[in-house]
Amino acid sequence: MKKSEIIANCLVNMDIGMNATDAETRVQQIFVEEFPDDSYHLWNTDVDNALAHDLIKQVGRASKINVRLFILDLW
């Protein structure tokens, strides 16, 4: 699973009316805004599926997710 998909899944699980496609687009937008000197495509690598699902489970249905910090955590 790609890093952006992990964050997108967590955003969708927040149940704020965002679908997976919109959530992934938003992750990319935030990455570009917050890290203009870095490559989104180089950052957005695959993560082991077991780890990805564990991260999604840990975040659960959080009421707030700081996408910038989540991106940094997955770097």
Backbone torsions as a table, in degrees:
resi	resn	phi	psi	omega
1	MET	NA	137.0	178.2
2	LYS	-72.8	152.8	179.4
3	LYS	-57.1	-41.5	-180.0
4	SER	-63.3	-33.3	179.0
5	GLU	-68.3	-36.0	177.6
6	ILE	-61.3	-51.1	-179.2
7	ILE	-64.0	-41.9	179.9
8	ALA	-60.7	-43.2	177.8
9	ASN	-59.2	-42.1	178.9
10	CYS	-64.6	-40.1	177.9
11	LEU	-64.8	-42.4	178.1
12	VAL	-62.7	-40.5	-179.8
13	ASN	-65.3	-18.0	176.9
14	MET	-68.1	-16.0	177.5
15	ASP	60.4	49.5	178.6
16	ILE	-107.9	18.2	176.8
17	GLY	83.0	21.9	-179.4
18	MET	-106.0	130.7	175.9
19	ASN	-88.8	171.4	-174.2
20	ALA	-61.2	-40.5	-179.4
21	THR	-64.4	-47.0	178.5
22	ASP	-63.0	-38.7	-179.6
23	ALA	-65.7	-43.2	178.3
24	GLU	-64.7	-39.0	177.2
25	THR	-61.9	-41.6	-179.9
26	ARG	-65.9	-38.9	177.0
27	VAL	-60.4	-44.7	179.7
28	GLN	-63.4	-42.6	179.0
29	GLN	-60.6	-45.2	-179.8
30	ILE	-64.6	-41.3	178.1
31	PHE	-57.7	-49.2	-177.5
32	VAL	-63.0	-39.6	179.4
33	GLU	-68.4	-43.7	-173.2
34	GLU	-84.8	-26.3	-176.1
35	PHE	-131.7	62.3	-173.4
36	PRO	-63.2	-21.0	-178.4
37	ASP	-93.0	0.3	-177.9
38	ASP	-113.3	159.3	-178.2
39	SER	-93.1	121.0	176.3
40	TYR	-60.7	-42.2	-176.3
41	HIS	-68.9	-33.0	175.8
42	LEU	-73.0	-33.5	178.1
43	TRP	-72.5	-40.1	-170.4
44	ASN	-78.7	63.3	-179.1
45	THR	-91.5	171.4	178.1
46	ASP	-74.3	144.0	175.2
47	VAL	-119.4	142.9	177.2
48	ASP	-49.3	132.5	-175.8
49	ASN	-58.7	-39.1	179.5
50	ALA	-63.2	-42.9	177.8
51	LEU	-65.1	-42.9	-180.0
52	ALA	-59.0	-48.1	-179.5
53	HIS	-66.3	-33.6	176.4
54	ASP	-65.3	-42.8	178.0
55	LEU	-62.4	-44.8	179.9
56	ILE	-62.1	-41.8	179.0
57	LYS	-64.5	-41.4	-179.6
58	GLN	-63.3	-40.7	-179.5
59	VAL	-71.9	-34.5	176.9
60	GLY	57.7	-134.0	179.7
61	ARG	-106.7	57.0	-179.4
62	ALA	-57.0	145.4	179.2
63	SER	-82.0	-16.6	179.8
64	LYS	-149.4	135.0	177.2
65	ILE	-129.4	125.0	175.4
66	ASN	-88.9	100.0	-174.0
67	VAL	-62.2	-38.6	179.6
68	ARG	-59.0	-46.8	179.5
69	LEU	-68.2	-35.1	177.6
70	PHE	-63.7	-42.0	176.7
71	ILE	-58.8	-47.3	179.7
72	LEU	-61.8	-40.5	179.4
73	ASP	-61.8	-31.8	-178.6
74	LEU	-89.3	-3.3	-178.2
75	TRP	-66.4	NA	NA
